[in-house]
């Protein structure tokens, strides 16, 4: 098979992966926009509202490794389709739980629905399987960008979701989850039928054809830790992904609470979060191009500089809606630059046979870090306020920057030795 053939297959794979991202984001965006309201309704208290996002995030973390293992065994096509199918089951379970007014079942349903988030994360790595080294970050970022469409359009389907729910006689707030179920079903079918040839399996066969010896894949949580211990660049990439995600979630999750305490109207709060989300995804191709041009670690440092600027703006003027809006947009941009470049760095830092193992571990750690960052941020907000929360989060940015600089120093020392 010629290079032209591989490039054509890669372009087709990117189109399929991007379409799957749009469908997944469409369903998840519609569902999670009402998830907190549904949880509070079923639980009978606003105190339960935050459990919806927490359980879905934990679900993403828990499903990331099994789905990565499945990809390692049978390819991306079946793994992504399986994740979509599990997300479909979760969405249906949510509707059943709401009908029964069963909070434990609802929380378990949200956990199951989190598989859709694991698919979202794995898809970006699937985009890198067949990518050339000089375009790997760009290809990865294009799939990340596709998430923008679903995420932005999803919340706008709340109205149609309510209408659908009313027409079907579904419980209150569950129409959006019916849309999520349909979207997850469509994404699963798309991945299963259209992601051919499988990019991961084809990449392995290509390596064999080029004379690279085929080694048995190593799997397991402990194995991933061992691989990263032997691969400093991979370890720094995972650390960057986890800490950047924790930074983003910690500030983003507390911003609506902070603004509401200052009597900011809900539509304006929604606009701030929407602009933040646009910053996370809309400019990812720019950062992918940048990572390919000037290097992965340099782009990570640029991302951390943007995150630091965001935190400084938030700390300097926490009571200004305009300043907070600018800070949240910068927060999304910094997250995007760091995530795209670190994902590319991770993919090319480990051996091909170990990639799915390490990628699944990375996605799980990233999700757990986000959940932990959000939970701890609530405690910090209650203790010292929104402004000083940003100062505490600066520590995470500093740790990432130091780790990247140490990696560069280590590589320079090795090359000059």
VOSE-401557 format. One record per residue (C-alpha): residue in three letters; z, y, x; residue number from 1. Coordinates in nm, 2 decimals. Layout:
REM VOSE-401557
<atom 'ALA', <Z, Y, X>, NUM>
...
This chain:
REM VOSE-401557
<atom 'UNK', <0.00, 0.00, 0.00>, 1>
<atom 'UNK', <-0.10, 0.34, 0.14>, 2>
<atom 'UNK', <0.11, 0.65, 0.18>, 3>
<atom 'UNK', <-0.10, 0.81, -0.10>, 4>
<atom 'UNK', <0.00, 0.52, -0.33>, 5>
<atom 'UNK', <0.37, 0.56, -0.25>, 6>
<atom 'UNK', <0.35, 0.94, -0.31>, 7>
<atom 'UNK', <0.18, 0.88, -0.65>, 8>
<atom 'UNK', <0.45, 0.63, -0.75>, 9>
<atom 'UNK', <0.72, 0.87, -0.64>, 10>
<atom 'UNK', <0.57, 1.15, -0.85>, 11>
<atom 'UNK', <0.56, 0.92, -1.15>, 12>
<atom 'UNK', <0.92, 0.80, -1.09>, 13>
<atom 'UNK', <1.04, 1.17, -1.07>, 14>
<atom 'UNK', <0.88, 1.24, -1.41>, 15>
<atom 'UNK', <1.05, 0.94, -1.57>, 16>
<atom 'UNK', <1.38, 1.02, -1.41>, 17>
<atom 'UNK', <1.36, 1.38, -1.52>, 18>
<atom 'UNK', <1.27, 1.29, -1.88>, 19>
<atom 'UNK', <1.57, 1.05, -1.88>, 20>
<atom 'UNK', <1.79, 1.33, -1.76>, 21>
<atom 'UNK', <1.68, 1.56, -2.03>, 22>
<atom 'UNK', <1.75, 1.30, -2.30>, 23>
<atom 'UNK', <2.09, 1.21, -2.15>, 24>
<atom 'UNK', <2.18, 1.58, -2.12>, 25>
<atom 'UNK', <2.06, 1.65, -2.47>, 26>
<atom 'UNK', <2.28, 1.38, -2.62>, 27>
<atom 'UNK', <2.58, 1.45, -2.41>, 28>
<atom 'UNK', <2.56, 1.82, -2.45>, 29>
<atom 'UNK', <2.55, 1.79, -2.83>, 30>
<atom 'UNK', <2.84, 1.55, -2.83>, 31>
<atom 'UNK', <3.08, 1.71, -2.59>, 32>
<atom 'UNK', <3.04, 2.05, -2.76>, 33>
<atom 'UNK', <3.23, 1.89, -3.05>, 34>
<atom 'UNK', <3.43, 1.63, -2.86>, 35>
<atom 'UNK', <3.75, 1.84, -2.82>, 36>
<atom 'UNK', <3.74, 1.95, -3.19>, 37>
<atom 'UNK', <3.70, 1.59, -3.30>, 38>
<atom 'UNK', <3.98, 1.47, -3.09>, 39>
<atom 'UNK', <4.21, 1.74, -3.22>, 40>
<atom 'UNK', <4.11, 1.66, -3.58>, 41>
<atom 'UNK', <4.17, 1.29, -3.54>, 42>
<atom 'UNK', <4.49, 1.34, -3.34>, 43>
<atom 'UNK', <4.62, 1.59, -3.59>, 44>
<atom 'UNK', <4.71, 1.85, -3.31>, 45>
<atom 'UNK', <4.53, 2.09, -3.08>, 46>
<atom 'UNK', <4.73, 1.94, -2.80>, 47>
<atom 'UNK', <4.49, 1.64, -2.80>, 48>
<atom 'UNK', <4.18, 1.85, -2.76>, 49>
<atom 'UNK', <4.16, 1.82, -2.38>, 50>
<atom 'UNK', <4.18, 1.44, -2.38>, 51>
<atom 'UNK', <3.81, 1.42, -2.48>, 52>
<atom 'UNK', <3.67, 1.57, -2.16>, 53>
<atom 'UNK', <3.94, 1.39, -1.95>, 54>
<atom 'UNK', <3.85, 1.04, -2.09>, 55>
<atom 'UNK', <3.47, 1.10, -2.06>, 56>
<atom 'UNK', <3.52, 1.21, -1.70>, 57>
<atom 'UNK', <3.73, 0.91, -1.62>, 58>
<atom 'UNK', <3.47, 0.69, -1.79>, 59>
<atom 'UNK', <3.20, 0.83, -1.55>, 60>
<atom 'UNK', <3.42, 0.75, -1.26>, 61>
<atom 'UNK', <3.49, 0.40, -1.37>, 62>
<atom 'UNK', <3.13, 0.31, -1.46>, 63>
<atom 'UNK', <2.98, 0.47, -1.14>, 64>
<atom 'UNK', <3.06, 0.17, -0.91>, 65>
<atom 'UNK', <2.96, -0.11, -1.15>, 66>
<atom 'UNK', <2.63, 0.05, -1.23>, 67>
<atom 'UNK', <2.56, 0.11, -0.86>, 68>
<atom 'UNK', <2.64, -0.25, -0.79>, 69>
<atom 'UNK', <2.39, -0.35, -1.06>, 70>
<atom 'UNK', <2.13, -0.13, -0.91>, 71>
<atom 'UNK', <2.19, -0.29, -0.57>, 72>
<atom 'UNK', <2.13, -0.63, -0.72>, 73>
<atom 'UNK', <1.85, -0.58, -0.97>, 74>
<atom 'UNK', <1.72, -0.23, -0.92>, 75>
<atom 'UNK', <1.76, 0.12, -1.07>, 76>
<atom 'UNK', <1.56, 0.04, -1.38>, 77>
<atom 'UNK', <1.81, -0.21, -1.52>, 78>
<atom 'UNK', <2.11, -0.02, -1.40>, 79>
<atom 'UNK', <2.01, 0.31, -1.56>, 80>
<atom 'UNK', <1.90, 0.14, -1.88>, 81>
<atom 'UNK', <2.23, -0.05, -1.89>, 82>
<atom 'UNK', <2.42, 0.28, -1.85>, 83>
<atom 'UNK', <2.23, 0.43, -2.13>, 84>
<atom 'UNK', <2.30, 0.13, -2.35>, 85>
<atom 'UNK', <2.67, 0.15, -2.28>, 86>
<atom 'UNK', <2.66, 0.53, -2.36>, 87>
<atom 'UNK', <2.49, 0.43, -2.69>, 88>
<atom 'UNK', <2.78, 0.19, -2.77>, 89>
<atom 'UNK', <3.03, 0.47, -2.69>, 90>
<atom 'UNK', <2.86, 0.72, -2.92>, 91>
<atom 'UNK', <2.86, 0.47, -3.21>, 92>
<atom 'UNK', <3.23, 0.38, -3.14>, 93>
<atom 'UNK', <3.31, 0.75, -3.17>, 94>
<atom 'UNK', <3.17, 0.76, -3.52>, 95>
<atom 'UNK', <3.36, 0.45, -3.62>, 96>
<atom 'UNK', <3.69, 0.58, -3.46>, 97>
<atom 'UNK', <3.65, 0.91, -3.65>, 98>
<atom 'UNK', <3.59, 0.72, -3.98>, 99>
<atom 'UNK', <3.91, 0.52, -3.92>, 100>
<atom 'UNK', <4.11, 0.82, -3.79>, 101>
<atom 'UNK', <4.21, 0.61, -3.50>, 102>
<atom 'UNK', <4.29, 0.82, -3.19>, 103>
<atom 'UNK', <4.33, 0.53, -2.94>, 104>
<atom 'UNK', <3.99, 0.39, -3.04>, 105>
<atom 'UNK', <3.84, 0.74, -3.02>, 106>
<atom 'UNK', <3.97, 0.79, -2.66>, 107>
<atom 'UNK', <3.84, 0.45, -2.56>, 108>
<atom 'UNK', <3.51, 0.55, -2.72>, 109>
<atom 'UNK', <3.50, 0.87, -2.51>, 110>
<atom 'UNK', <3.57, 0.66, -2.20>, 111>
<atom 'UNK', <3.28, 0.44, -2.29>, 112>
<atom 'UNK', <3.05, 0.73, -2.35>, 113>
<atom 'UNK', <3.13, 0.85, -2.00>, 114>
<atom 'UNK', <2.88, 0.58, -1.88>, 115>
<atom 'UNK', <2.61, 0.84, -1.97>, 116>
<atom 'UNK', <2.76, 1.07, -1.70>, 117>
<atom 'UNK', <2.74, 0.79, -1.45>, 118>
<atom 'UNK', <2.37, 0.75, -1.53>, 119>
<atom 'UNK', <2.33, 1.13, -1.48>, 120>
<atom 'UNK', <2.48, 1.10, -1.13>, 121>
<atom 'UNK', <2.29, 0.79, -1.02>, 122>
<atom 'UNK', <1.96, 0.93, -1.13>, 123>
<atom 'UNK', <1.96, 1.19, -0.86>, 124>
<atom 'UNK', <2.00, 0.91, -0.60>, 125>
<atom 'UNK', <1.72, 0.72, -0.76>, 126>
<atom 'UNK', <1.50, 1.02, -0.70>, 127>
<atom 'UNK', <1.57, 0.99, -0.33>, 128>
<atom 'UNK', <1.49, 0.62, -0.30>, 129>
<atom 'UNK', <1.11, 0.66, -0.22>, 130>
<atom 'UNK', <1.12, 1.02, -0.11>, 131>
<atom 'UNK', <1.00, 1.12, 0.23>, 132>
<atom 'UNK', <1.26, 1.26, 0.46>, 133>
<atom 'UNK', <1.11, 1.60, 0.46>, 134>
<atom 'UNK', <1.11, 1.63, 0.08>, 135>
<atom 'UNK', <1.41, 1.42, -0.01>, 136>
<atom 'UNK', <1.64, 1.71, -0.10>, 137>
<atom 'UNK', <1.36, 1.87, -0.30>, 138>
<atom 'UNK', <1.29, 1.55, -0.50>, 139>
<atom 'UNK', <1.65, 1.50, -0.57>, 140>
<atom 'UNK', <1.70, 1.86, -0.68>, 141>
<atom 'UNK', <1.41, 1.84, -0.92>, 142>
<atom 'UNK', <1.58, 1.57, -1.12>, 143>
<atom 'UNK', <1.91, 1.76, -1.11>, 144>
<atom 'UNK', <1.72, 2.06, -1.25>, 145>
<atom 'UNK', <1.59, 1.86, -1.54>, 146>
<atom 'UNK', <1.96, 1.83, -1.66>, 147>
<atom 'UNK', <1.94, 2.21, -1.74>, 148>
<atom 'UNK', <1.71, 2.15, -2.03>, 149>
<atom 'UNK', <1.94, 1.90, -2.20>, 150>
<atom 'UNK', <2.26, 2.08, -2.12>, 151>
<atom 'UNK', <2.14, 2.41, -2.25>, 152>
<atom 'UNK', <1.97, 2.26, -2.56>, 153>
<atom 'UNK', <2.24, 2.01, -2.64>, 154>
<atom 'UNK', <2.51, 2.25, -2.78>, 155>
<atom 'UNK', <2.24, 2.41, -3.00>, 156>
<atom 'UNK', <2.20, 2.08, -3.18>, 157>
<atom 'UNK', <2.55, 2.11, -3.33>, 158>
<atom 'UNK', <2.41, 2.26, -3.64>, 159>
<atom 'UNK', <2.14, 1.99, -3.69>, 160>
<atom 'UNK', <2.41, 1.73, -3.60>, 161>
<atom 'UNK', <2.63, 1.86, -3.88>, 162>
<atom 'UNK', <2.33, 1.84, -4.12>, 163>
<atom 'UNK', <2.25, 1.49, -4.01>, 164>
<atom 'UNK', <2.61, 1.39, -4.04>, 165>
<atom 'UNK', <2.63, 1.53, -4.40>, 166>
<atom 'UNK', <2.31, 1.36, -4.50>, 167>
<atom 'UNK', <2.43, 1.02, -4.37>, 168>
<atom 'UNK', <2.78, 1.06, -4.50>, 169>
<atom 'UNK', <2.94, 1.06, -4.16>, 170>
<atom 'UNK', <3.29, 1.19, -4.08>, 171>
<atom 'UNK', <3.34, 1.55, -3.99>, 172>
<atom 'UNK', <3.21, 1.65, -3.64>, 173>
<atom 'UNK', <3.04, 1.32, -3.58>, 174>
<atom 'UNK', <2.68, 1.42, -3.65>, 175>
<atom 'UNK', <2.64, 1.54, -3.29>, 176>
<atom 'UNK', <2.74, 1.19, -3.17>, 177>
<atom 'UNK', <2.47, 1.04, -3.39>, 178>
<atom 'UNK', <2.23, 1.26, -3.19>, 179>
<atom 'UNK', <2.39, 1.14, -2.87>, 180>
<atom 'UNK', <2.34, 0.78, -2.98>, 181>
<atom 'UNK', <1.97, 0.83, -3.05>, 182>
<atom 'UNK', <1.92, 1.02, -2.72>, 183>
<atom 'UNK', <2.10, 0.75, -2.52>, 184>
<atom 'UNK', <1.89, 0.48, -2.69>, 185>
<atom 'UNK', <1.57, 0.67, -2.60>, 186>
<atom 'UNK', <1.68, 0.72, -2.24>, 187>
<atom 'UNK', <1.76, 0.35, -2.20>, 188>
<atom 'UNK', <1.43, 0.24, -2.34>, 189>
<atom 'UNK', <1.25, 0.50, -2.12>, 190>
<atom 'UNK', <1.41, 0.38, -1.80>, 191>
<atom 'UNK', <1.36, 0.01, -1.89>, 192>
<atom 'UNK', <0.99, 0.04, -1.98>, 193>
<atom 'UNK', <0.86, 0.33, -1.77>, 194>
<atom 'UNK', <1.05, 0.32, -1.44>, 195>
<atom 'UNK', <0.80, 0.07, -1.29>, 196>
<atom 'UNK', <0.77, -0.02, -1.01>, 197>
<atom 'UNK', <1.14, 0.02, -0.95>, 198>
<atom 'UNK', <1.18, 0.29, -0.68>, 199>
<atom 'UNK', <1.48, 0.12, -0.51>, 200>
<atom 'UNK', <1.32, -0.23, -0.49>, 201>
<atom 'UNK', <0.99, -0.08, -0.38>, 202>
<atom 'UNK', <1.17, 0.12, -0.11>, 203>
<atom 'UNK', <1.33, -0.20, 0.02>, 204>
<atom 'UNK', <0.99, -0.38, 0.02>, 205>
<atom 'UNK', <0.83, -0.09, 0.20>, 206>
<atom 'UNK', <1.09, -0.11, 0.47>, 207>
<atom 'UNK', <1.03, -0.48, 0.52>, 208>
<atom 'UNK', <0.65, -0.42, 0.54>, 209>
<atom 'UNK', <0.72, -0.16, 0.81>, 210>
<atom 'UNK', <0.91, -0.41, 1.02>, 211>
<atom 'UNK', <1.26, -0.31, 0.93>, 212>
<atom 'UNK', <1.48, -0.62, 0.91>, 213>
<atom 'UNK', <1.61, -0.70, 0.57>, 214>
<atom 'UNK', <1.99, -0.72, 0.58>, 215>
<atom 'UNK', <2.23, -0.84, 0.31>, 216>
<atom 'UNK', <2.38, -0.56, 0.11>, 217>
<atom 'UNK', <2.76, -0.51, 0.15>, 218>
<atom 'UNK', <2.94, -0.44, -0.17>, 219>
<atom 'UNK', <3.29, -0.34, -0.28>, 220>
<atom 'UNK', <3.53, -0.04, -0.28>, 221>
<atom 'UNK', <3.68, -0.15, 0.06>, 222>
<atom 'UNK', <3.34, -0.20, 0.20>, 223>
<atom 'UNK', <3.23, 0.15, 0.11>, 224>
<atom 'UNK', <3.53, 0.29, 0.28>, 225>
<atom 'UNK', <3.46, 0.09, 0.59>, 226>
<atom 'UNK', <3.10, 0.20, 0.59>, 227>
<atom 'UNK', <3.20, 0.57, 0.56>, 228>
<atom 'UNK', <3.46, 0.52, 0.84>, 229>
<atom 'UNK', <3.17, 0.41, 1.06>, 230>
<atom 'UNK', <2.94, 0.69, 0.94>, 231>
<atom 'UNK', <3.09, 1.04, 1.00>, 232>
<atom 'UNK', <2.80, 1.22, 0.83>, 233>
<atom 'UNK', <2.83, 1.00, 0.52>, 234>
<atom 'UNK', <3.20, 1.06, 0.51>, 235>
<atom 'UNK', <3.15, 1.44, 0.53>, 236>
<atom 'UNK', <2.89, 1.42, 0.26>, 237>
<atom 'UNK', <3.13, 1.23, 0.02>, 238>
<atom 'UNK', <3.41, 1.47, 0.11>, 239>
<atom 'UNK', <3.18, 1.77, 0.03>, 240>
<atom 'UNK', <3.08, 1.62, -0.30>, 241>
<atom 'UNK', <3.43, 1.55, -0.41>, 242>
<atom 'UNK', <3.59, 1.88, -0.30>, 243>
<atom 'UNK', <3.30, 2.10, -0.43>, 244>
<atom 'UNK', <3.33, 1.92, -0.76>, 245>
<atom 'UNK', <3.70, 1.96, -0.77>, 246>
<atom 'UNK', <3.66, 2.33, -0.69>, 247>
<atom 'UNK', <3.41, 2.39, -0.96>, 248>
<atom 'UNK', <3.60, 2.20, -1.23>, 249>
<atom 'UNK', <3.94, 2.35, -1.15>, 250>
<atom 'UNK', <3.81, 2.71, -1.20>, 251>
<atom 'UNK', <3.55, 2.64, -1.47>, 252>
<atom 'UNK', <3.80, 2.44, -1.69>, 253>
<atom 'UNK', <4.06, 2.71, -1.68>, 254>
<atom 'UNK', <3.83, 3.01, -1.74>, 255>
<atom 'UNK', <3.80, 2.96, -2.12>, 256>
<atom 'UNK', <4.18, 2.94, -2.14>, 257>
<atom 'UNK', <4.22, 3.25, -1.93>, 258>
<atom 'UNK', <3.96, 3.45, -2.13>, 259>
<atom 'UNK', <4.11, 3.34, -2.46>, 260>
<atom 'UNK', <4.45, 3.46, -2.35>, 261>
<atom 'UNK', <4.29, 3.80, -2.30>, 262>
<atom 'UNK', <4.15, 3.80, -2.65>, 263>
<atom 'UNK', <3.79, 3.75, -2.54>, 264>
<atom 'UNK', <3.58, 3.64, -2.84>, 265>
<atom 'UNK', <3.46, 3.28, -2.85>, 266>
<atom 'UNK', <3.09, 3.37, -2.84>, 267>
<atom 'UNK', <3.14, 3.56, -2.52>, 268>
<atom 'UNK', <3.34, 3.28, -2.37>, 269>
<atom 'UNK', <3.05, 3.05, -2.46>, 270>
<atom 'UNK', <2.80, 3.28, -2.29>, 271>
<atom 'UNK', <3.01, 3.29, -1.97>, 272>
<atom 'UNK', <3.02, 2.91, -1.96>, 273>
<atom 'UNK', <2.65, 2.88, -2.04>, 274>
<atom 'UNK', <2.56, 3.11, -1.75>, 275>
<atom 'UNK', <2.78, 2.91, -1.52>, 276>
<atom 'UNK', <2.60, 2.59, -1.63>, 277>
<atom 'UNK', <2.27, 2.75, -1.57>, 278>
<atom 'UNK', <2.39, 2.84, -1.22>, 279>
<atom 'UNK', <2.48, 2.47, -1.16>, 280>
<atom 'UNK', <2.14, 2.33, -1.25>, 281>
<atom 'UNK', <1.87, 2.59, -1.29>, 282>
<atom 'UNK', <1.84, 2.68, -0.92>, 283>
<atom 'UNK', <1.88, 2.33, -0.77>, 284>
<atom 'UNK', <1.51, 2.31, -0.66>, 285>
<atom 'UNK', <1.57, 2.62, -0.45>, 286>
<atom 'UNK', <1.86, 2.46, -0.27>, 287>
<atom 'UNK', <1.67, 2.14, -0.24>, 288>
<atom 'UNK', <1.38, 2.32, -0.07>, 289>
<atom 'UNK', <1.63, 2.51, 0.15>, 290>
<atom 'UNK', <1.81, 2.18, 0.26>, 291>
<atom 'UNK', <1.47, 2.04, 0.36>, 292>
<atom 'UNK', <1.38, 2.35, 0.56>, 293>
<atom 'UNK', <1.70, 2.45, 0.74>, 294>
<atom 'UNK', <1.90, 2.13, 0.72>, 295>
<atom 'UNK', <2.16, 1.95, 0.50>, 296>
<atom 'UNK', <2.48, 2.08, 0.68>, 297>
<atom 'UNK', <2.36, 2.44, 0.70>, 298>
<atom 'UNK', <2.29, 2.44, 0.33>, 299>
<atom 'UNK', <2.63, 2.29, 0.26>, 300>
<atom 'UNK', <2.79, 2.57, 0.45>, 301>
<atom 'UNK', <2.58, 2.82, 0.25>, 302>
<atom 'UNK', <2.71, 2.65, -0.07>, 303>
<atom 'UNK', <3.07, 2.68, 0.05>, 304>
<atom 'UNK', <3.02, 3.05, 0.14>, 305>
<atom 'UNK', <2.89, 3.11, -0.22>, 306>
<atom 'UNK', <3.19, 2.92, -0.36>, 307>
<atom 'UNK', <3.42, 3.13, -0.15>, 308>
<atom 'UNK', <3.26, 3.45, -0.27>, 309>
<atom 'UNK', <3.30, 3.33, -0.63>, 310>
<atom 'UNK', <3.67, 3.27, -0.57>, 311>
<atom 'UNK', <3.72, 3.61, -0.40>, 312>
<atom 'UNK', <3.55, 3.79, -0.70>, 313>
<atom 'UNK', <3.77, 3.60, -0.95>, 314>
<atom 'UNK', <4.09, 3.68, -0.75>, 315>
<atom 'UNK', <4.00, 4.04, -0.71>, 316>
<atom 'UNK', <3.93, 4.12, -1.08>, 317>
<atom 'UNK', <4.06, 3.84, -1.30>, 318>
<atom 'UNK', <4.09, 4.07, -1.60>, 319>
<atom 'UNK', <3.73, 4.19, -1.59>, 320>
<atom 'UNK', <3.50, 3.98, -1.81>, 321>
<atom 'UNK', <3.20, 4.11, -1.61>, 322>
<atom 'UNK', <3.36, 4.00, -1.28>, 323>
<atom 'UNK', <3.46, 3.66, -1.41>, 324>
<atom 'UNK', <3.10, 3.61, -1.54>, 325>
<atom 'UNK', <2.96, 3.69, -1.20>, 326>
<atom 'UNK', <3.22, 3.46, -1.04>, 327>
<atom 'UNK', <3.13, 3.17, -1.27>, 328>
<atom 'UNK', <2.76, 3.21, -1.20>, 329>
<atom 'UNK', <2.83, 3.21, -0.83>, 330>
<atom 'UNK', <3.06, 2.91, -0.88>, 331>
<atom 'UNK', <2.77, 2.71, -1.03>, 332>
<atom 'UNK', <2.53, 2.82, -0.75>, 333>
<atom 'UNK', <2.77, 2.72, -0.48>, 334>
<atom 'UNK', <2.83, 2.38, -0.65>, 335>
<atom 'UNK', <2.45, 2.33, -0.67>, 336>
<atom 'UNK', <2.38, 2.41, -0.31>, 337>
<atom 'UNK', <2.67, 2.18, -0.19>, 338>
<atom 'UNK', <2.59, 1.89, -0.42>, 339>
<atom 'UNK', <2.21, 1.88, -0.36>, 340>
<atom 'UNK', <2.24, 1.90, 0.02>, 341>
<atom 'UNK', <2.54, 1.66, 0.04>, 342>
<atom 'UNK', <2.37, 1.40, -0.18>, 343>
<atom 'UNK', <2.06, 1.41, 0.05>, 344>
<atom 'UNK', <2.28, 1.39, 0.36>, 345>
<atom 'UNK', <2.47, 1.09, 0.21>, 346>
<atom 'UNK', <2.15, 0.90, 0.13>, 347>
<atom 'UNK', <2.00, 0.93, 0.47>, 348>
<atom 'UNK', <2.32, 0.88, 0.66>, 349>
<atom 'UNK', <2.38, 0.51, 0.56>, 350>
<atom 'UNK', <2.16, 0.20, 0.60>, 351>
<atom 'UNK', <1.92, 0.13, 0.31>, 352>
<atom 'UNK', <2.10, -0.19, 0.22>, 353>
<atom 'UNK', <2.43, -0.01, 0.19>, 354>
<atom 'UNK', <2.32, 0.30, 0.00>, 355>
<atom 'UNK', <2.39, 0.19, -0.36>, 356>
<atom 'UNK', <2.74, 0.07, -0.26>, 357>
<atom 'UNK', <2.82, 0.41, -0.10>, 358>
<atom 'UNK', <2.65, 0.61, -0.36>, 359>
<atom 'UNK', <2.85, 0.44, -0.64>, 360>
<atom 'UNK', <3.17, 0.50, -0.45>, 361>
<atom 'UNK', <3.07, 0.86, -0.40>, 362>
<atom 'UNK', <3.00, 0.92, -0.77>, 363>
<atom 'UNK', <3.33, 0.76, -0.86>, 364>
<atom 'UNK', <3.53, 0.97, -0.61>, 365>
<atom 'UNK', <3.35, 1.28, -0.72>, 366>
<atom 'UNK', <3.44, 1.22, -1.08>, 367>
<atom 'UNK', <3.80, 1.14, -1.01>, 368>
<atom 'UNK', <3.82, 1.45, -0.79>, 369>
<atom 'UNK', <3.69, 1.66, -1.09>, 370>
<atom 'UNK', <3.94, 1.51, -1.33>, 371>
<atom 'UNK', <4.22, 1.56, -1.08>, 372>
<atom 'UNK', <4.11, 1.92, -1.01>, 373>
<atom 'UNK', <4.10, 2.01, -1.38>, 374>
<atom 'UNK', <4.45, 1.85, -1.44>, 375>
<atom 'UNK', <4.61, 2.02, -1.14>, 376>
<atom 'UNK', <4.45, 2.35, -1.22>, 377>
<atom 'UNK', <4.63, 2.36, -1.55>, 378>
<atom 'UNK', <4.96, 2.33, -1.38>, 379>
<atom 'UNK', <4.87, 2.60, -1.12>, 380>
<atom 'UNK', <4.74, 2.83, -1.40>, 381>
<atom 'UNK', <5.07, 2.80, -1.59>, 382>
<atom 'UNK', <5.27, 2.86, -1.27>, 383>
<atom 'UNK', <5.09, 3.14, -1.09>, 384>
<atom 'UNK', <4.81, 3.26, -1.32>, 385>
<atom 'UNK', <4.43, 3.26, -1.30>, 386>
<atom 'UNK', <4.39, 3.50, -1.01>, 387>
<atom 'UNK', <4.61, 3.31, -0.77>, 388>
<atom 'UNK', <4.46, 2.98, -0.89>, 389>
<atom 'UNK', <4.14, 3.09, -0.71>, 390>
<atom 'UNK', <4.34, 3.14, -0.39>, 391>
<atom 'UNK', <4.48, 2.79, -0.40>, 392>
<atom 'UNK', <4.13, 2.65, -0.46>, 393>
<atom 'UNK', <4.00, 2.84, -0.15>, 394>
<atom 'UNK', <4.19, 2.57, 0.05>, 395>
<atom 'UNK', <3.94, 2.31, -0.07>, 396>
<atom 'UNK', <3.65, 2.52, 0.04>, 397>
<atom 'UNK', <3.81, 2.58, 0.38>, 398>
<atom 'UNK', <3.86, 2.20, 0.43>, 399>
<atom 'UNK', <3.49, 2.13, 0.35>, 400>
<atom 'UNK', <3.37, 2.40, 0.59>, 401>
<atom 'UNK', <3.59, 2.27, 0.87>, 402>
<atom 'UNK', <3.47, 1.91, 0.82>, 403>
<atom 'UNK', <3.11, 2.02, 0.84>, 404>
<atom 'UNK', <3.17, 2.23, 1.15>, 405>
<atom 'UNK', <3.35, 1.95, 1.31>, 406>
<atom 'UNK', <3.06, 1.71, 1.23>, 407>
<atom 'UNK', <2.82, 1.96, 1.39>, 408>
<atom 'UNK', <3.04, 1.99, 1.70>, 409>
<atom 'UNK', <3.07, 1.61, 1.72>, 410>
<atom 'UNK', <2.69, 1.56, 1.70>, 411>
<atom 'UNK', <2.63, 1.83, 1.96>, 412>
<atom 'UNK', <2.88, 1.66, 2.19>, 413>
<atom 'UNK', <2.71, 1.32, 2.15>, 414>
<atom 'UNK', <2.37, 1.46, 2.21>, 415>
<atom 'UNK', <2.48, 1.65, 2.53>, 416>
<atom 'UNK', <2.69, 1.36, 2.67>, 417>
